[in-house]
Each structure stands twice: as C-alpha cells, then as structure tokens.
Amino acid sequence: MKNLKMKAARAGKDWSQQELANQVGVSRQTISAIEKGNYNPSVDLCIKICQALDKTLNDLFWPDS
C-alpha cells in the first residue's frame, strides 16, 4: 500500500526524498520504497520519520478506516 500520507507530509516541508533520508539516516531509495509501498520500515525508522516530519505514527502509518 502506497504511503501517500508520508509523501504529502514530506512535500509539506518542501523536502526531497534525499533530504528526508538524510534526516533519518537511510538512503533515498529506502524513502522511495516506503512511499511506493514496497518496503515496510521498522518501528524505529517509523518513529524517526515521524519526528523529522513533526507527525505522529497515527498520522503517517495507521491505515484509514
């Protein structure tokens, strides 16, 4: 499942995938794979992404009902 919420939050900060990757210590390809739904990040990585984007886990990673 694509993570459009994460992509939108990243765009809201006007960050490229590379800029977010640098903030959380992963490759740009990892960020791309998460946004495309091809990679399920660890809880630790989810938390780092949320902190970098000023969002909660529910905001970015909880499926909509």
Rosetta blueprint (number, residue, H / E / L):
1 M L
2 K L
3 N L
4 L H
5 K H
6 M H
7 K H
8 A H
9 A H
10 R H
11 A H
12 G H
13 K L
14 D L
15 W L
16 S L
17 Q H
18 Q H
19 E H
20 L H
21 A H
22 N H
23 Q H
24 V H
25 G L
26 V L
27 S L
28 R H
29 Q H
30 T H
31 I H
32 S H
33 A H
34 I H
35 E H
36 K H
37 G L
38 N L
39 Y L
40 N L
41 P L
42 S L
43 V H
44 D H
45 L H
46 C H
47 I H
48 K H
49 I H
50 C H
51 Q H
52 A H
53 L H
54 D L
55 K L
56 T L
57 L H
58 N H
59 D H
60 L H
61 F H
62 W L
63 P L
64 D L
65 S L
